[in-house]
């Protein structure tokens, strides 16, 4: 049984609509799994790339300066984010026109191909400057595909989920993110512990990227079996033929208030996310000279803790609202970033673990609330397109550049507290966005009928 639209009894007063969407729980669970798996695959790659950055620097950017190697590696990492807005401008509007499911299947293929290709690229020692150029091309393919991934996946889950459980179900999208990170980081940690440094540099680094091939096939199979979301199907039924194309200007200028809120929320979400999950492993090993294996294990433990808390935090957003949870996270990063980083700089395993755990639990307030809060900013007609553009512009300018910018700031100033200051600045912007956003917990998505579970 799929989602159907039925006439609501007179007691239903969630909206002025006379109709309510009733969803099949089994179909909702399948949609959540397929969306979360795609996100897991995306962040498996990002986790691998971040945790193996030092090795990639030796393979593709030979230099006598370790900082220059790391900057070059993170530069290629950041380059993928430059094309994400273009991917969002292509896949987002396309998802509003032909459907969410078709576009998400295509982005899955592109992600798998881009990641798999990295594992096949010869080293700098073999083909010279062609190696970093091919790495850049593969990263650009990944970046373009992910331009339509997160916004599409969060939209997909949000439009399937019943209104009263949207926070809980949406939180599983970021559960997939953490699972992907743990999978990628765990594999790198295991290989780093088992393989000598020369073998890791010569061939071992390729294995995590080559795993993307079979993962992509599984993800594509799951996504091809999905039905279209009830909200999109209802919107499509309003037109006798194919849905008319929504001008790009309407998606941006016509939604400018929601777009600004989206950029602000995504900024604090992704700056803190990439700081903790992408940059901190390199910060521990390259800046603080912490033992590489111990540093990776600590971060893995923090992510495992976040996974445990994630569904409970998602359910909490359904009970108390998205705004209080996100606001608590912004306040936490504003006041606790410096104490947490000072703990991390102490160097002992207990101090590093405690500081990282504090930042991880603060990050959960964002990972649990954002997948349901962001789609609720936009109406169904432009949701995929507007969210894709706003999300990816913010990620490209602020999130994905975080490792590169913070590394450069530390190199220029010599101040090892730069990560804390950067997170504090982001929390101020995120707090301003929370102040102006409307509460969406327990309410229908804009432009959609109320949704309940059968």
N, C-alpha and C positions, 0 to 999 in steps of 0.2 A: 504494500500500500504506500503510495507516495503522498506528497502534500496536496491537500484539496482545499477548496474554499467553500464554506458553508454559511448559511444565514445564521447570524448570532441571535441568541435570545435577547429580549428587551433589557435584561439585567446587565448585559455586557455594556460597559460605558467607558472602555479604555480610550476610544477615539470616537469621532463623529461617524465613522464608517459603520455601515450596517452588516459588514462581513468580518469574519474571523478566519484566519488560516490555521488549520489543524495539521500538525506534522507528525509523521510516523517516527517514533523513537529510534527504530532500527535504521531508518534512512538517515536520520540526524547523526547517529554514531558513525555510520559509514562515511558521511561527508566530513566529519571532524577528523577521522583517521587519515583520509586521503589528503586533506589540506595540511595536516600536521606533518605527514611524511614528507611532503614537498618542502616544507620549511626546514625539516630536519636535514634533508639532503643539502639545501642551500648553506646551512650553518655548519654542517659537517665539513664542507669545503673551507669555509671561513675559519673554522676552528683549526683545521689542519694547517692552513696557510699561516695563521698567527703563531701557532705553537712550533712550527718548523721554520720560522722566518730566518733564524740565524743560519741554518743549513742552506736554505734557498739563496741567501746572500752569498755564500761561498760558491754555490754552483753557477749562479747566473750573473753575479756582479763581483768578480774577483777584485780585491783591493787590499792594500795593507792596513786600511783603517776600518776596524769593526763597526764604528758608528756610521761611516759612509756606506758600508754594506747594508746595515740595518735600515738606513734612510732610503736607499735605493729599493730595497725589498718592500718597505711600507709605501714607497712611492708607486710601485706597480699595484700594490693593494688598493691604494687610494684612487688610482686611475680608473679602476672599474666603476667607481662611484660617480665619475664624471659623466658616464653615459647612461646612468640609471634614470635620470629625468627623461631622456629621449626614449628609453624603453617604456617608461610610464606613459609618455604622450602617445605611444603607439598602442601598447597593449591595454591601457586603461579605457580609452574611448572604444577600442574594439570589443572589450568585454561588456560595455554598456550597449553595444549594437548587436553582436552575434551571440552573446551569452558568456557567463563566467566559466562554465565547465570547459568549453572548447579552448579558450585562451589559456587556462591553467594547465591543460594537457600539453599545449605547445611550449609553454615556458619550462615545463618539466624536461622536455626533450633538449631544449637549448642548454639548460643548466648541466645536464648530464654530459653532453658533448663537450662543453667548455672545460669542465673539470677533468674529464677523462683525457682530453688533449694535453693538459699540463703534464700528466704522467708520461707522455710520449716525447716530450721536447728534449732534444740533445742538450748537453751542457755547453757552457761558454768555451770550455777547453776543446770541445769537438768542432763547433761551427762558428765560434767567435761571437760577434755582435748580433748575429741572427738569433741566438738563444734568448737573450732578454727581449728582443723584438717579438718573437713568437709567444713568449710568456705574456707580454703585454696584450697581444691579439686575443689570446685565450681568456685573459682577465676581462677584456672588453666584451667578449661574447657572454661571459658570465654576468657582467654588470648589466648588459642590455636585457637579458632574460629576467634577472631579478627585479628589474624595473616594473614588471607586472606581477611579480610573485606574491609579495607580502600583502599588498593592498587587495589583490584578488582573493587570496586565501582567507584573509580576515573578513572580507565582504561575503565570501561564500558561507563561512560558518555563521556570521551574524544574520544572514538572510534565511538560513535554515533553522536557527535556534529559536525556541520559544522565548517570549519577552522576559519571563521571570528567571530564565536560566542562561541568558546570553553571556553573562560574565563568566560563569563556571565553564561553559562549553568553549567560549573563546579563549580561555586561559590555556586550553590544551594545545593551541597553536604555538604558544611560547614554550610549552612543555616539549614540543617537537624541536624547537630551537635548542633548548638545553640538552635534549637527547642527542641531537646532531653534534653539538659541541663536545659533549662527553665522549661520544663515539670517535670523533676525529682526534681530540686531545688524548684520549686514552690509548688509541692506537699509536700515536706519536710517542707518548710516554713509554709504552711497552717496547717499541722499537729502539728508542734512545737507550733504554736500560739493557737491552739484549744485544744490540749491534755495536761493534766498535765504530768510532767516529769516522774512520775512512770508508767503511762499508756503508754507513748511513749517508755519507756525502756522495758516494759513487752510484749507488742504486737503491738503497733503502727508502729514500725520500719519495720515490715514485709510487710505492705500493698504496698509500692512502688515496692518492688521486685516481689510480686505476680502479679502485673499488667503486667509484661513482658510476661506472658503466652498468653493472647489474642492479645497483640501487635505483638508477633511473628507469630501468625496464620495469621493476616492481611498482614504482610510483606511477608510471604512465598507465600500467594495467589498472591500478586502483582508480585513477582519475577518469579513465575512459568508461568505467562502469557507473559513474555517477549520473544523476539526473540534474536538470537545471534547477536553480533555487526557486521557491514559490514566489518571492518578490519579483524576480526578473520575469518569470512566466506570466504573472499578472500584469506587469507593465507591458510586455510584448502583446498581450491580448487586446490592449487598447487600440492597436493598429491592425488593420485588415491585412496589410502586406508586411514587408520587413520594416523594422523600426527605423524612423528617420534618423539621420546622422545629427548628433548634437554638436554644434560648433565648439571648437576648442575654447573660444573666447567665453562662451557661456559657462564652461566648466571651471574657468579660472576667475574671470572678472565677475560673472554672475554669482559666484560663491565666495567672494573675496573675504568676507568675515570668517566664514568657516575655514577657509584656506589658511588665514593667518593663525587661527587657533590650532589647526593641524600642524603647521610648521613649528609653532612653539612647543606643542606637546611632543612631537617627534624629536625635536632638538634635545630636550632633556632626557627623553627615553633612550636615544641612540648614543649620545655623548657618554652617558654613564654605562650603557651596555658595552660599547666598544672599548671604553676605558678599562672596565673590569675583565671582560672576557677575551679581548683581543690584545690590548696593550700591556696589561699587568704581567703576563708571563715573561715578556721581553724586558719589562722594567725590573723584575726581580732578578733575572739572570745577567742582563747587560749593564744595568745601571747600579743595582745594589750588590752585584756579584754573588747573588744567592745561588746555591747549588741547583743546577738545572732540573734534575729529576725531582728533588724535593719541592721546588717551585711549582712544577707541573702537577704534582700530587695534591698540593694544597688547593690549587685552583679547581682541580677535578672534584675535590671534596666539597668545595663551596658550591659548585654547580649541582652536585648531587643533593645538597641541602636545599637548594633553590627548587629543584624538581619536586621534592617532598612537600614543600610549602605551597608550591604554585597552584594546585587545584583548590586548596582551602582558601587561599587569597582570592582566587577567582570567584568562589562562592560568596566570600565576604563582600565583594563589590555588588553582588545581587541583593544583599541584605541592607548594607549601609549606603550604597551608592558608589559611583566611580570617582566623583569629585573628592570626597574625603580621603579615599585611599591614595589617589595621585598626589593630593596636597600633602599628605603625611610623608610621602616619599621625597617630595621637593624640600620640605622642611628638614628632613633627616639628612639629605645630602648637603644642605646649607650649613648645618651645625655640626655634623659628624665627619665630614670628609677629612678635615685636618687631623682630628684625633685618630681616625682610622689609619691614615697614611703614616702618622708618627709611630703607631704601633707596628705597622708593616716594616718601617725602617729600623726597628729594634733588631730585626734579623733572626730572633729565635723562632723555632717552629710554632710555639704557642702564640707568640705575639703576631706573627704573620698570619696564622690561621684565624685568630680573633679579629684582626683588622679586616681581612678579606671577607670573613663571614658577615661582619657588620655591613659592609658595602653590598654584599650579595643579597641580604635580606631587605635592604632598602630598595635594591633594583627590582625585587619581586613585586613591589607595589606598582611598578610600571608594567612589567611583563604580564601581570595578572589582569590589569585594567584596560590597557591600551587596545588589545584586539577587539574589545566590545565598544570602547569609547570612541575610537576613531571612525569606524563606519557610520556611527550614529550622528556624525557631524553633517552628513550630506544626504539629500533625497535619493531615492532609488534610481531615478532617471539618469543621474550623473555620478552615482556613488563610486563606481569602480574607477572612472576616469579622473574625477576630482581628487579622490583619495590617492590614486597612483601618482599624480603630479605633485600634490602637496607633500606626500610622504617622501618621495624620492628626491625632490629638491632639497628638503631639509636634511635627509640622510647624506646626500652628496656634499653639501656645503659644510655640515657640522659633524655628522656621525662618522662616516667612513674616513674622514681626514683626521680624526682624533689621534690615532697612533702617530701619524706623520707630524702633526702640529706640536704635540706634546714632546716628542723626541727632539724636534727642532728647538723648542723653547728651552728645554733643559740644556741642550748643547750651547745655546746662545747666552743663557743667563747663569748656568751652573747651579740653578735652584732646583733641588730635588723635590720640592713641594708643589711644583707646577701641576701635577695631576689633580691634586686637591683643589687648587684655585680654579682650575678649568671646570671641574664638576660643580663647584659652588656657583660660578657664573651661569652655568647651564640651568641650575636649579632655580635661580631668580627668574629666568625667562619662562621656564616651565610653570612656576608659581603664578606668574601673571596670566598665562594662558588658562590655567585652572580657574582663576578668579572670574574670567569672562565666559567660560563654557557653561552650557546648560546641563543639568543632570539628565541622564538617559536610562538609568537602571529601572527595569520593570516597565518600560514604556515601549510602544511600537517604534520601529525605525521610521524616520521621516519619509513620507510618501508611500508607506506600506500599511496594510491592515494589521490589526492586532494578531499576534501569533501565540497559539497555545499548543501544548503537547497532548496527543491523543491518549 
